[in-house]
Amino acid sequence: MDYIETWKEVIQRPSDFYRKMPTTGGYTDPLTFAAISYAIYGLLTALFNRGMMMGGMYGGSRGFSLSTALMTAISAPIVGIISIFIGAAILYIIYKVLGGTGTYEGTVRFVSYATAVLVVSWIPLIGLIGWIYEIYLNILGGAFVHNVSMGKSAIAVLLPAILIFLLVMIVALLAFSSSVVSSFI
């Protein structure tokens, strides 16, 4: 696998990439791609966002060191790969409920390649744009892999985030109402 060529194709021509992407063939290539993306993200985030902003690279003493950056670069791919398997399982179930015909392996593959945006996501403002583009890549990849419309794919990709948001809002509302009630007692 040529990481740079694959990265450019995912970022510049995602429709062509996902249309040609095999949905079978093992997990090695897509997970290797994702691990490299996570390692780059982890290292650059640790070096620039934590190091420079916290003063660590300029003599500050807030606990930043090169070992911190290396540990982040090592742990980011491990945590990232675990999250890919869990996230793909959730997406796979949602796609099946929506009538998708793809496989779990295909889901892992498109989610893995969508991590391409991580390479630039460590840059503060570009990170937000990258996060939105990653959502688009997941919607597009899911539509191709599961043979569903872009609308159904958008529902599948956005539904977990909406449910988590609603759950957080309910918990916050319950905590707030509990504190209000307890202040009257």
N, CA and C atoms as an extended XYZ file, in Angstrom:
555
Properties=species:S:1:pos:R:3:atomname:S:1:resname:S:1:resid:I:1 pbc="F F F"
N         0.841       -1.188        0.000 N   MET     1
C         0.000        0.000        0.000 CA  MET     1
C         0.880        1.243        0.000 C   MET     1
N         0.582        2.141       -0.891 N   ASP     2
C         1.273        3.418       -0.956 CA  ASP     2
C         0.411        4.440       -0.217 C   ASP     2
N         0.816        4.784        0.991 N   TYR     3
C         0.005        5.645        1.844 CA  TYR     3
C        -0.291        6.990        1.182 C   TYR     3
N         0.715        7.634        0.643 N   ILE     4
C         0.543        8.990        0.097 CA  ILE     4
C        -0.409        8.987       -1.091 C   ILE     4
N        -0.251        8.031       -2.008 N   GLU     5
C        -1.144        7.958       -3.168 CA  GLU     5
C        -2.578        7.650       -2.742 C   GLU     5
N        -2.737        6.731       -1.798 N   THR     6
C        -4.075        6.402       -1.291 CA  THR     6
C        -4.686        7.618       -0.621 C   THR     6
N        -3.888        8.326        0.199 N   TRP     7
C        -4.362        9.521        0.894 CA  TRP     7
C        -4.861       10.563       -0.110 C   TRP     7
N        -4.062       10.820       -1.140 N   LYS     8
C        -4.453       11.823       -2.139 CA  LYS     8
C        -5.744       11.428       -2.844 C   LYS     8
N        -5.881       10.153       -3.158 N   GLU     9
C        -7.095        9.706       -3.845 CA  GLU     9
C        -8.326        9.832       -2.954 C   GLU     9
N        -8.197        9.450       -1.674 N   VAL    10
C        -9.328        9.567       -0.744 CA  VAL    10
C        -9.736       11.026       -0.596 C   VAL    10
N        -8.778       11.907       -0.430 N   ILE    11
C        -9.064       13.328       -0.207 CA  ILE    11
C        -9.553       14.025       -1.476 C   ILE    11
N        -8.914       13.754       -2.611 N   GLN    12
C        -9.221       14.496       -3.835 CA  GLN    12
C       -10.344       13.886       -4.676 C   GLN    12
N       -10.449       12.561       -4.679 N   ARG    13
C       -11.450       11.884       -5.516 CA  ARG    13
C       -12.158       10.787       -4.718 C   ARG    13
N       -12.860       11.156       -3.661 N   PRO    14
C       -13.454       10.121       -2.806 CA  PRO    14
C       -14.495        9.248       -3.508 C   PRO    14
N       -15.281        9.823       -4.401 N   SER    15
C       -16.278        9.005       -5.112 CA  SER    15
C       -15.591        7.914       -5.926 C   SER    15
N       -14.570        8.287       -6.679 N   ASP    16
C       -13.833        7.302       -7.465 CA  ASP    16
C       -13.164        6.275       -6.554 C   ASP    16
N       -12.582        6.757       -5.459 N   PHE    17
C       -11.894        5.851       -4.544 CA  PHE    17
C       -12.851        4.814       -3.974 C   PHE    17
N       -13.974        5.275       -3.413 N   TYR    18
C       -14.920        4.336       -2.796 CA  TYR    18
C       -15.603        3.443       -3.818 C   TYR    18
N       -15.799        3.949       -5.023 N   ARG    19
C       -16.418        3.132       -6.075 CA  ARG    19
C       -15.492        1.957       -6.431 C   ARG    19
N       -14.169        2.208       -6.454 N   LYS    20
C       -13.199        1.173       -6.816 CA  LYS    20
C       -12.718        0.353       -5.615 C   LYS    20
N       -12.958        0.849       -4.397 N   MET    21
C       -12.452        0.182       -3.202 CA  MET    21
C       -13.080       -1.205       -3.048 C   MET    21
N       -12.245       -2.234       -2.926 N   PRO    22
C       -12.821       -3.559       -2.675 CA  PRO    22
C       -13.427       -3.611       -1.273 C   PRO    22
N       -14.550       -4.278       -1.149 N   THR    23
C       -15.201       -4.373        0.162 CA  THR    23
C       -14.775       -5.631        0.908 C   THR    23
N       -13.939       -6.420        0.266 N   THR    24
C       -13.371       -7.609        0.904 CA  THR    24
C       -11.871       -7.612        0.631 C   THR    24
N       -11.190       -8.543        1.246 N   GLY    25
C        -9.752       -8.641        1.009 CA  GLY    25
C        -8.945       -8.474        2.284 C   GLY    25
N        -9.628       -8.439        3.390 N   GLY    26
C        -8.924       -8.350        4.662 CA  GLY    26
C        -8.884       -6.942        5.221 C   GLY    26
N        -8.414       -6.896        6.443 N   TYR    27
C        -8.376       -5.637        7.188 CA  TYR    27
C        -6.992       -4.964        7.159 C   TYR    27
N        -5.982       -5.655        6.683 N   THR    28
C        -4.610       -5.168        6.805 CA  THR    28
C        -4.391       -3.810        6.155 C   THR    28
N        -4.706       -3.660        4.877 N   ASP    29
C        -4.438       -2.396        4.188 CA  ASP    29
C        -5.221       -1.224        4.778 C   ASP    29
N        -6.546       -1.349        4.966 N   PRO    30
C        -7.266       -0.195        5.513 CA  PRO    30
C        -6.852        0.147        6.946 C   PRO    30
N        -6.588       -0.856        7.773 N   LEU    31
C        -6.198       -0.565        9.151 CA  LEU    31
C        -4.778       -0.018        9.239 C   LEU    31
N        -3.911       -0.464        8.340 N   THR    32
C        -2.563        0.121        8.277 CA  THR    32
C        -2.667        1.587        7.878 C   THR    32
N        -3.509        1.871        6.892 N   PHE    33
C        -3.730        3.259        6.472 CA  PHE    33
C        -4.228        4.093        7.654 C   PHE    33
N        -5.221        3.588        8.374 N   ALA    34
C        -5.784        4.311        9.512 CA  ALA    34
C        -4.748        4.490       10.616 C   ALA    34
N        -3.954        3.455       10.880 N   ALA    35
C        -2.937        3.546       11.932 CA  ALA    35
C        -1.910        4.624       11.604 C   ALA    35
N        -1.510        4.715       10.344 N   ILE    36
C        -0.567        5.764        9.938 CA  ILE    36
C        -1.211        7.134       10.099 C   ILE    36
N        -2.462        7.272        9.695 N   SER    37
C        -3.173        8.549        9.844 CA  SER    37
C        -3.264        8.951       11.309 C   SER    37
N        -3.623        7.996       12.175 N   TYR    38
C        -3.712        8.285       13.608 CA  TYR    38
C        -2.349        8.627       14.202 C   TYR    38
N        -1.298        7.941       13.764 N   ALA    39
C         0.049        8.226       14.281 CA  ALA    39
C         0.489        9.639       13.894 C   ALA    39
N         0.249       10.014       12.650 N   ILE    40
C         0.597       11.365       12.198 CA  ILE    40
C        -0.192       12.395       13.000 C   ILE    40
N        -1.484       12.156       13.144 N   TYR    41
C        -2.339       13.062       13.910 CA  TYR    41
C        -1.860       13.173       15.366 C   TYR    41
N        -1.610       12.048       15.984 N   GLY    42
C        -1.180       12.046       17.380 CA  GLY    42
C         0.133       12.776       17.577 C   GLY    42
N         1.090       12.514       16.709 N   LEU    43
C         2.407       13.152       16.826 CA  LEU    43
C         2.316       14.657       16.601 C   LEU    43
N         1.642       15.067       15.537 N   LEU    44
C         1.551       16.493       15.236 CA  LEU    44
C         0.703       17.243       16.264 C   LEU    44
N        -0.336       16.608       16.759 N   THR    45
C        -1.142       17.235       17.809 CA  THR    45
C        -0.312       17.423       19.074 C   THR    45
N         0.424       16.388       19.437 N   ALA    46
C         1.247       16.477       20.651 CA  ALA    46
C         2.350       17.514       20.496 C   ALA    46
N         2.986       17.555       19.337 N   LEU    47
C         4.088       18.488       19.136 CA  LEU    47
C         3.627       19.940       19.041 C   LEU    47
N         2.600       20.175       18.247 N   PHE    48
C         2.221       21.553       17.971 CA  PHE    48
C         1.138       22.089       18.892 C   PHE    48
N         0.075       21.370       19.047 N   ASN    49
C        -1.018       21.895       19.866 CA  ASN    49
C        -0.677       21.885       21.343 C   ASN    49
N        -0.165       20.800       21.857 N   ARG    50
C         0.176       20.738       23.271 CA  ARG    50
C         1.510       21.421       23.541 C   ARG    50
N         2.478       21.157       22.690 N   GLY    51
C         3.821       21.680       22.932 CA  GLY    51
C         3.919       23.181       22.808 C   GLY    51
N         3.493       23.705       21.690 N   MET    52
C         3.636       25.138       21.468 CA  MET    52
C         2.635       25.952       22.270 C   MET    52
N         1.398       25.498       22.298 N   MET    53
C         0.378       26.283       22.989 CA  MET    53
C         0.552       26.262       24.498 C   MET    53
N         1.125       25.191       25.028 N   MET    54
C         1.312       25.108       26.465 CA  MET    54
C         2.677       25.644       26.885 C   MET    54
N         3.465       26.053       25.925 N   GLY    55
C         4.763       26.615       26.254 CA  GLY    55
C         5.850       25.577       26.413 C   GLY    55
N         5.538       24.322       26.202 N   GLY    56
C         6.506       23.260       26.421 CA  GLY    56
C         7.716       23.342       25.516 C   GLY    56
N         7.518       23.714       24.277 N   MET    57
C         8.646       23.757       23.361 CA  MET    57
C         9.481       25.016       23.555 C   MET    57
N         8.982       25.952       24.310 N   TYR    58
C         9.700       27.200       24.513 CA  TYR    58
C        10.116       27.371       25.964 C   TYR    58
N        10.433       26.282       26.602 N   GLY    59
C        10.957       26.365       27.950 CA  GLY    59
C         9.925       26.283       29.050 C   GLY    59
N         8.647       26.169       28.709 N   GLY    60
C         7.622       26.044       29.741 CA  GLY    60
C         7.762       24.707       30.449 C   GLY    60
N         7.225       24.608       31.615 N   SER    61
C         7.369       23.360       32.362 CA  SER    61
C         6.004       22.797       32.729 C   SER    61
N         5.202       22.527       31.754 N   ARG    62
C         3.869       21.980       32.001 CA  ARG    62
C         3.805       20.494       31.696 C   ARG    62
N         4.903       19.822       31.746 N   GLY    63
C         4.893       18.385       31.572 CA  GLY    63
C         5.041       17.909       30.136 C   GLY    63
N         5.207       18.790       29.181 N   PHE    64
C         5.370       18.361       27.795 CA  PHE    64
C         6.810       17.943       27.563 C   PHE    64
N         6.970       16.876       26.820 N   SER    65
C         8.302       16.444       26.434 CA  SER    65
C         8.196       15.664       25.135 C   SER    65
N         9.342       15.364       24.587 N   LEU    66
C         9.348       14.565       23.367 CA  LEU    66
C         8.755       13.189       23.642 C   LEU    66
N         8.976       12.661       24.839 N   SER    67
C         8.396       11.356       25.171 CA  SER    67
C         6.868       11.422       25.196 C   SER    67
N         6.318       12.572       25.604 N   THR    68
C         4.864       12.747       25.572 CA  THR    68
C         4.365       12.674       24.132 C   THR    68
N         5.066       13.349       23.248 N   ALA    69
C         4.679       13.332       21.831 CA  ALA    69
C         4.770       11.920       21.265 C   ALA    69
N         5.831       11.205       21.603 N   LEU    70
C         5.989        9.848       21.089 CA  LEU    70
C         4.931        8.904       21.661 C   LEU    70
N         4.627        9.047       22.937 N   MET    71
C         3.583        8.209       23.537 CA  MET    71
C         2.223        8.490       22.907 C   MET    71
N         1.960        9.751       22.605 N   THR    72
C         0.699       10.108       21.939 CA  THR    72
C         0.664        9.501       20.538 C   THR    72
N         1.790        9.577       19.834 N   ALA    73
C         1.854        9.018       18.488 CA  ALA    73
C         1.691        7.498       18.508 C   ALA    73
N         2.121        6.858       19.579 N   ILE    74
C         1.986        5.400       19.688 CA  ILE    74
C         0.584        5.011       20.137 C   ILE    74
N         0.038        5.750       21.099 N   SER    75
C        -1.278        5.378       21.632 CA  SER    75
C        -2.425        5.769       20.700 C   SER    75
N        -2.267        6.836       19.935 N   ALA    76
C        -3.343        7.287       19.041 CA  ALA    76
C        -3.776        6.200       18.055 C   ALA    76
N        -2.839        5.494       17.391 N   PRO    77
C        -3.286        4.433       16.477 CA  PRO    77
C        -3.999        3.284       17.190 C   PRO    77
N        -3.551        2.946       18.396 N   ILE    78
C        -4.166        1.839       19.125 CA  ILE    78
C        -5.608        2.192       19.487 C   ILE    78
N        -5.780        3.360       20.087 N   VAL    79
C        -7.122        3.814       20.457 CA  VAL    79
C        -7.966        4.021       19.201 C   VAL    79
N        -7.353        4.556       18.155 N   GLY    80
C        -8.068        4.788       16.903 CA  GLY    80
C        -8.574        3.513       16.259 C   GLY    80
N        -7.741        2.478       16.220 N   ILE    81
C        -8.155        1.205       15.610 CA  ILE    81
C        -9.294        0.580       16.411 C   ILE    81
N        -9.196        0.640       17.738 N   ILE    82
C       -10.282        0.116       18.571 CA  ILE    82
C       -11.574        0.873       18.275 C   ILE    82
N       -11.474        2.205       18.162 N   SER    83
C       -12.674        3.003       17.878 CA  SER    83
C       -13.230        2.711       16.489 C   SER    83
N       -12.367        2.386       15.539 N   ILE    84
C       -12.842        2.026       14.199 CA  ILE    84
C       -13.692        0.757       14.269 C   ILE    84
N       -13.220       -0.258       14.983 N   PHE    85
C       -13.981       -1.504       15.084 CA  PHE    85
C       -15.325       -1.284       15.771 C   PHE    85
N       -15.331       -0.501       16.841 N   ILE    86
C       -16.581       -0.242       17.560 CA  ILE    86
C       -17.523        0.614       16.716 C   ILE    86
N       -16.999        1.699       16.143 N   GLY    87
C       -17.815        2.578       15.317 CA  GLY    87
C       -18.365        1.863       14.095 C   GLY    87
N       -17.541        1.024       13.467 N   ALA    88
C       -18.001        0.270       12.298 CA  ALA    88
C       -19.104       -0.708       12.675 C   ALA    88
N       -19.020       -1.306       13.853 N   ALA    89
C       -20.070       -2.233       14.294 CA  ALA    89
C       -21.395       -1.494       14.453 C   ALA    89
N       -21.335       -0.319       15.059 N   ILE    90
C       -22.550        0.490       15.234 CA  ILE    90
C       -23.117        0.896       13.875 C   ILE    90
N       -22.251        1.385       12.994 N   LEU    91
C       -22.708        1.790       11.664 CA  LEU    91
C       -23.269        0.605       10.883 C   LEU    91
N       -22.617       -0.534       10.972 N   TYR    92
C       -23.071       -1.728       10.266 CA  TYR    92
C       -24.499       -2.087       10.664 C   TYR    92
N       -24.771       -2.054       11.953 N   ILE    93
C       -26.121       -2.372       12.437 CA  ILE    93
C       -27.135       -1.360       11.908 C   ILE    93
N       -26.790       -0.085       11.961 N   ILE    94
C       -27.712        0.951       11.475 CA  ILE    94
C       -27.955        0.793        9.982 C   ILE    94
N       -26.883        0.539        9.215 N   TYR    95
C       -27.055        0.337        7.771 CA  TYR    95
C       -27.954       -0.866        7.484 C   TYR    95
N       -27.795       -1.933        8.244 N   LYS    96
C       -28.645       -3.114        8.047 CA  LYS    96
C       -30.114       -2.778        8.319 C   LYS    96
N       -30.369       -2.007        9.382 N   VAL    97
C       -31.739       -1.596        9.702 CA  VAL    97
C       -32.316       -0.749        8.565 C   VAL    97
N       -31.471        0.053        7.938 N   LEU    98
C       -31.909        0.925        6.843 CA  LEU    98
C       -31.935        0.202        5.486 C   LEU    98
N       -31.657       -1.094        5.481 N   GLY    99
C       -31.722       -1.863        4.238 CA  GLY    99
C       -30.413       -1.984        3.493 C   GLY    99
N       -29.315       -1.645        4.129 N   GLY   100
C       -28.006       -1.750        3.487 CA  GLY   100
C       -27.620       -3.192        3.228 C   GLY   100
N       -26.831       -3.393        2.182 N   THR   101
C       -26.444       -4.748        1.790 CA  THR   101
C       -24.967       -5.033        2.014 C   THR   101
N       -24.230       -4.083        2.551 N   GLY   102
C       -22.792       -4.252        2.733 CA  GLY   102
C       -22.440       -5.164        3.893 C   GLY   102
N       -21.148       -5.399        4.038 N   THR   103
C       -20.632       -6.269        5.088 CA  THR   103
C       -19.955       -5.437        6.176 C   THR   103
N       -19.705       -6.084        7.303 N   TYR   104
C       -18.971       -5.425        8.375 CA  TYR   104
C       -17.558       -5.074        7.906 C   TYR   104
N       -16.931       -5.990        7.177 N   GLU   105
C       -15.582       -5.720        6.665 CA  GLU   105
C       -15.576       -4.493        5.758 C   GLU   105
N       -16.554       -4.378        4.892 N   GLY   106
C       -16.650       -3.205        4.022 CA  GLY   106
C       -16.824       -1.931        4.832 C   GLY   106
N       -17.585       -2.018        5.917 N   THR   107
C       -17.795       -0.862        6.789 CA  THR   107
C       -16.483       -0.456        7.454 C   THR   107
N       -15.740       -1.430        7.952 N   VAL   108
C       -14.432       -1.131        8.552 CA  VAL   108
C       -13.521       -0.479        7.524 C   VAL   108
N       -13.598       -0.950        6.302 N   ARG   109
C       -12.721       -0.419        5.255 CA  ARG   109
C       -13.028        1.055        4.964 C   ARG   109
N       -14.309        1.424        4.773 N   PHE   110
C       -14.575        2.824        4.440 CA  PHE   110
C       -14.329        3.740        5.627 C   PHE   110
N       -14.600        3.269        6.841 N   VAL   111
C       -14.327        4.080        8.031 CA  VAL   111
C       -12.815        4.287        8.184 C   VAL   111
N       -12.039        3.255        7.903 N   SER   112
C       -10.580        3.358        8.004 CA  SER   112
C       -10.020        4.385        7.031 C   SER   112
N       -10.494        4.360        5.806 N   TYR   113
C        -9.973        5.299        4.814 CA  TYR   113
C       -10.447        6.733        5.062 C   TYR   113
N       -11.564        6.902        5.730 N   ALA   114
C       -12.043        8.249        6.060 CA  ALA   114
C       -11.125        8.945        7.063 C   ALA   114
N       -10.245        8.182        7.722 N   THR   115
C        -9.300        8.796        8.659 CA  THR   115
C        -8.233        9.620        7.945 C   THR   115
N        -8.260        9.647        6.643 N   ALA   116
C        -7.286       10.443        5.878 CA  ALA   116
C        -7.273       11.905        6.326 C   ALA   116
N        -8.416       12.409        6.747 N   VAL   117
C        -8.487       13.823        7.145 CA  VAL   117
C        -7.692       14.112        8.412 C   VAL   117
N        -7.361       13.091        9.182 N   LEU   118
C        -6.619       13.312       10.417 CA  LEU   118
C        -5.253       13.945       10.179 C   LEU   118
N        -4.694       13.730        9.006 N   VAL   119
C        -3.370       14.259        8.701 CA  VAL   119
C        -3.332       15.781        8.804 C   VAL   119
N        -4.450       16.443        8.519 N   VAL   120
C        -4.505       17.906        8.631 CA  VAL   120
C        -5.422       18.383        9.755 C   VAL   120
N        -6.056       17.455       10.451 N   SER   121
C        -7.028       17.827       11.488 CA  SER   121
C        -6.397       18.411       12.744 C   SER   121
N        -5.116       18.279       12.913 N   TRP   122
C        -4.448       18.837       14.080 CA  TRP   122
C        -4.306       20.355       13.975 C   TRP   122
N        -4.484       20.903       12.787 N   ILE   123
C        -4.397       22.350       12.584 CA  ILE   123
C        -5.710       22.951       13.075 C   ILE   123
N        -5.654       23.873       14.044 N   PRO   124
C        -6.872       24.311       14.732 CA  PRO   124
C        -8.101       24.589       13.870 C   PRO   124
N        -8.119       25.520       12.975 N   LEU   125
C        -9.332       25.824       12.218 CA  LEU   125
C        -9.602       24.786       11.130 C   LEU   125
N        -8.553       24.270       10.546 N   ILE   126
C        -8.708       23.262        9.504 CA  ILE   126
C        -9.275       21.974       10.093 C   ILE   126
N        -9.025       21.742       11.385 N   GLY   127
C        -9.559       20.556       12.048 CA  GLY   127
C       -11.068       20.474       11.971 C   GLY   127
N       -11.746       21.598       12.135 N   LEU   128
C       -13.208       21.624       12.045 CA  LEU   128
C       -13.663       21.276       10.629 C   LEU   128
N       -13.007       21.845        9.644 N   ILE   129
C       -13.331       21.546        8.245 CA  ILE   129
C       -13.051       20.066        7.969 C   ILE   129
N       -11.927       19.573        8.505 N   GLY   130
C       -11.583       18.157        8.342 CA  GLY   130
C       -12.614       17.238        8.962 C   GLY   130
N       -13.109       17.612       10.135 N   TRP   131
C       -14.132       16.805       10.815 CA  TRP   131
C       -15.393       16.729        9.954 C   TRP   131
N       -15.801       17.845        9.360 N   ILE   132
C       -16.978       17.860        8.476 CA  ILE   132
C       -16.714       17.021        7.227 C   ILE   132
N       -15.509       17.125        6.681 N   TYR   133
C       -15.163       16.343        5.497 CA  TYR   133
C       -15.114       14.849        5.825 C   TYR   133
N       -14.676       14.507        7.034 N   GLU   134
C       -14.660       13.101        7.439 CA  GLU   134
C       -16.086       12.548        7.511 C   GLU   134
N       -17.012       13.363        7.992 N   ILE   135
C       -18.417       12.940        8.009 CA  ILE   135
C       -18.882       12.670        6.577 C   ILE   135
N       -18.548       13.583        5.663 N   TYR   136
C       -18.903       13.403        4.251 CA  TYR   136
C       -18.286       12.118        3.692 C   TYR   136
N       -16.998       11.873        4.006 N   LEU   137
C       -16.341       10.664        3.509 CA  LEU   137
C       -17.035        9.401        4.028 C   LEU   137
N       -17.457        9.428        5.284 N   ASN   138
C       -18.171        8.282        5.840 CA  ASN   138
C       -19.536        8.096        5.189 C   ASN   138
N       -20.233        9.194        4.943 N   ILE   139
C       -21.536        9.105        4.267 CA  ILE   139
C       -21.362        8.542        2.855 C   ILE   139
N       -20.382        9.075        2.140 N   LEU   140
C       -20.126        8.624        0.771 CA  LEU   140
C       -19.689        7.158        0.745 C   LEU   140
N       -18.738        6.807        1.609 N   GLY   141
C       -18.270        5.423        1.661 CA  GLY   141
C       -19.384        4.458        2.027 C   GLY   141
N       -20.212        4.847        2.990 N   GLY   142
C       -21.330        4.001        3.396 CA  GLY   142
C       -22.343        3.806        2.287 C   GLY   142
N       -22.586        4.857        1.518 N   ALA   143
C       -23.533        4.745        0.405 CA  ALA   143
C       -23.042        3.721       -0.617 C   ALA   143
N       -21.737        3.753       -0.922 N   PHE   144
C       -21.194        2.801       -1.895 CA  PHE   144
C       -21.135        1.385       -1.326 C   PHE   144
N       -20.630        1.242       -0.114 N   VAL   145
C       -20.438       -0.090        0.461 CA  VAL   145
C       -21.768       -0.783        0.740 C   VAL   145
N       -22.743       -0.025        1.238 N   HIS   146
C       -24.017       -0.636        1.630 CA  HIS   146
C       -25.112       -0.489        0.574 C   HIS   146
N       -24.778        0.137       -0.551 N   ASN   147
C       -25.713        0.274       -1.658 CA  ASN   147
C       -27.017        0.937       -1.212 C   ASN   147
N       -26.871        2.080       -0.535 N   VAL   148
C       -28.031        2.868       -0.102 CA  VAL   148
C       -27.882        4.283       -0.656 C   VAL   148
N       -28.951        5.046       -0.557 N   SER   149
C       -28.908        6.429       -1.024 CA  SER   149
C       -28.031        7.260       -0.090 C   SER   149
N       -27.621        8.422       -0.562 N   MET   150
C       -26.834        9.333        0.274 CA  MET   150
C       -27.649        9.770        1.482 C   MET   150
N       -28.965        9.902        1.336 N   GLY   151
C       -29.823       10.288        2.450 CA  GLY   151
C       -29.820        9.244        3.556 C   GLY   151
N       -30.003        7.983        3.161 N   LYS   152
C       -29.975        6.903        4.154 CA  LYS   152
C       -28.588        6.788        4.789 C   LYS   152
N       -27.573        6.985        3.988 N   SER   153
C       -26.222        6.908        4.518 CA  SER   153
C       -25.964        8.050        5.507 C   SER   153
N       -26.482        9.230        5.198 N   ALA   154
C       -26.342       10.362        6.123 CA  ALA   154
C       -27.044       10.066        7.443 C   ALA   154
N       -28.216        9.450        7.363 N   ILE   155
C       -28.937        9.069        8.590 CA  ILE   155
C       -28.087        8.094        9.398 C   ILE   155
N       -27.526        7.096        8.733 N   ALA   156
C       -26.726        6.082        9.423 CA  ALA   156
C       -25.515        6.702       10.112 C   ALA   156
N       -24.839        7.617        9.438 N   VAL   157
C       -23.622        8.221        9.986 CA  VAL   157
C       -23.942        9.243       11.082 C   VAL   157
N       -25.004       10.013       10.895 N   LEU   158
C       -25.320       11.083       11.851 CA  LEU   158
C       -26.145       10.615       13.042 C   LEU   158
N       -26.879        9.518       12.898 N   LEU   159
C       -27.749        9.045       13.979 CA  LEU   159
C       -27.018        8.808       15.307 C   LEU   159
N       -25.865        8.141       15.320 N   PRO   160
C       -25.181        7.951       16.610 CA  PRO   160
C       -24.822        9.276       17.291 C   PRO   160
N       -24.366       10.250       16.532 N   ALA   161
C       -24.017       11.549       17.115 CA  ALA   161
C       -25.251       12.260       17.658 C   ALA   161
N       -26.354       12.169       16.931 N   ILE   162
C       -27.601       12.800       17.389 CA  ILE   162
C       -28.089       12.137       18.674 C   ILE   162
N       -28.020       10.806       18.723 N   LEU   163
C       -28.453       10.093       19.926 CA  LEU   163
C       -27.568       10.427       21.129 C   LEU   163
N       -26.276       10.517       20.913 N   ILE   164
C       -25.365       10.895       22.008 CA  ILE   164
C       -25.655       12.311       22.473 C   ILE   164
N       -25.878       13.215       21.530 N   PHE   165
C       -26.217       14.600       21.887 CA  PHE   165
C       -27.493       14.648       22.719 C   PHE   165
N       -28.512       13.928       22.283 N   LEU   166
C       -29.772       13.909       23.030 CA  LEU   166
C       -29.585       13.307       24.425 C   LEU   166
N       -28.796       12.251       24.514 N   LEU   167
C       -28.522       11.643       25.811 CA  LEU   167
C       -27.809       12.620       26.743 C   LEU   167
N       -26.837       13.329       26.226 N   VAL   168
C       -26.128       14.331       27.026 CA  VAL   168
C       -27.080       15.435       27.464 C   VAL   168
N       -27.953       15.872       26.578 N   MET   169
C       -28.910       16.917       26.928 CA  MET   169
C       -29.878       16.435       28.021 C   MET   169
N       -30.321       15.194       27.923 N   ILE   170
C       -31.226       14.634       28.936 CA  ILE   170
C       -30.519       14.553       30.286 C   ILE   170
N       -29.290       14.056       30.292 N   VAL   171
C       -28.528       13.973       31.546 CA  VAL   171
C       -28.299       15.364       32.124 C   VAL   171
N       -27.954       16.329       31.286 N   ALA   172
C       -27.742       17.703       31.761 CA  ALA   172
C       -29.046       18.286       32.313 C   ALA   172
N       -30.135       18.046       31.624 N   LEU   173
C       -31.432       18.537       32.088 CA  LEU   173
C       -31.807       17.906       33.425 C   LEU   173
N       -31.584       16.601       33.561 N   LEU   174
C       -31.869       15.923       34.822 CA  LEU   174
C       -30.973       16.448       35.944 C   LEU   174
N       -29.715       16.676       35.657 N   ALA   175
C       -28.799       17.209       36.673 CA  ALA   175
C       -29.222       18.621       37.079 C   ALA   175
N       -29.587       19.425       36.097 N   PHE   176
C       -30.025       20.791       36.390 CA  PHE   176
C       -31.307       20.785       37.213 C   PHE   176
N       -32.283       19.972       36.792 N   SER   177
C       -33.555       19.936       37.530 CA  SER   177
C       -33.357       19.370       38.929 C   SER   177
N       -32.461       18.438       39.075 N   SER   178
C       -32.165       17.875       40.396 CA  SER   178
C       -31.556       18.941       41.317 C   SER   178
N       -30.660       19.771       40.758 N   SER   179
C       -30.047       20.819       41.584 CA  SER   179
C       -31.059       21.916       41.929 C   SER   179
N       -31.991       22.190       41.026 N   VAL   180
C       -33.013       23.186       41.286 CA  VAL   180
C       -33.958       22.663       42.389 C   VAL   180
N       -34.382       21.426       42.270 N   VAL   181
C       -35.282       20.835       43.267 CA  VAL   181
C       -34.605       20.778       44.632 C   VAL   181
N       -33.338       20.374       44.644 N   SER   182
C       -32.633       20.258       45.926 CA  SER   182
C       -32.388       21.620       46.582 C   SER   182
N       -32.358       22.686       45.805 N   SER   183
C       -32.166       24.007       46.388 CA  SER   183
C       -33.447       24.497       47.101 C   SER   183
N       -34.602       23.928       46.720 N   PHE   184
C       -35.848       24.284       47.376 CA  PHE   184
C       -36.154       23.433       48.593 C   PHE   184
N       -35.456       22.346       48.726 N   ILE   185
C       -35.737       21.435       49.848 CA  ILE   185
C       -35.019       21.841       51.084 C   ILE   185
